[in-house]
Amino acid sequence: MLDETGKTIVLVVETDLQLDPAEIDFEPAKVDALCKNLEQHRKDTKYVDVVRLMRRPAPSPVSVETTARFGAATLRFRPK
């Protein structure tokens, strides 16, 4: 990121925690603890200007080819 001095160092932290308070699996105590730890880390590490917290993306589903037998016929199902 660039600011008026020409640079800002951003530490991007991915987490499995839900960060949206509107979601059912949001755990405010865990998110608050993580934020406090990251803020302390930012203060202790002079070269980090900003910490950005983001949710780790869910893994992509893996495509699987399925084969089956129906009587004498072999069936193949391939994902698109």
N, C-alpha and C positions, 0 to 999 in steps of 0.2 A: 504494500500500500504506500502511496505517496502522500505526504502532508506538505505544509509550507516549508519545512526544512529539507524536503526532498525524499524522506524515507520514514517509514514506520515499520517496525518489526512486529509481525503478527504470529503468535503461536496458536496454531489450530489444533484443538484437542477433540478427537472423536470418542464418543462414549456409547455404551449400550443402554444407558439410562434414558427413559422417556423425558423429554425436555418440555413438552407441551402440557401445561396444567389442566387443560380440558380433557386430556386422555385418561382412560381408566387406570393405566399402570403407572401413572405419575407418582413418584415418591419424593415429596418435597424435602424431607430430612436428608436423603442421600444426595439430591441435587445441591442443596445448600452446603453440605459438607464438601462436595467436590468443588463448588465455586470458591469457598473459603480457602481450600488447599491451593487451588490454582492462583488465587489472588496473592497468597503468601509467596508462592513460587515466582510470580511476576515481580513482586517487590524485591525478592532475594536475587533475582537474575536481572542485572542492570540492562542487558541488551534487548530484553523483551518489552515492547511498549504496550501491546494489547494482547489479550487472550480471547480467542473466539471458540466457543463451545458449540459442537454440533453433534447430532445424532448419527451414529454409524449406519450406513445404508444396509438394508436387509440383503442377504445374499441372493443372487439371481437364481431362479429355478434352473435345474439342470434338465436338458432334454434327454429323454430316454426312448429308445426304440423298443416296442413291445411286439413279441411274436406269440402266436397261439395256434393251436390245432383245432379245427372243427371238422370232425370226421376225417376225410382224406385231405382236406384243404388246409394249407398253411396260411395264416393271416398275419399281416405285418401292419403295425400302426406306427407311423413316423410323425413326430410333431412338426408343425409348420414353422 
